[in-house]
């Protein structure tokens, strides 16, 4: 990763740490589903950004990964609520 890459951006790193800190402040049983849902949102954002460069195979993969994370987060939320179908 180059020193000037977006992942090394100090502002973004601070925001990411802020999100992680917020997740750590959540009750343990909701922390993981919230983290997965947040990760899914970031993946969806990346997919839409990547779509502008016309790389459909990569876009589709990111969208599928995001959907899988969202499904997992929803399943974990159902377990926390005690739903029998989880």
Order of alpha helices (4+ residues) and beta strands (2+ residues): alpha-alpha-alpha
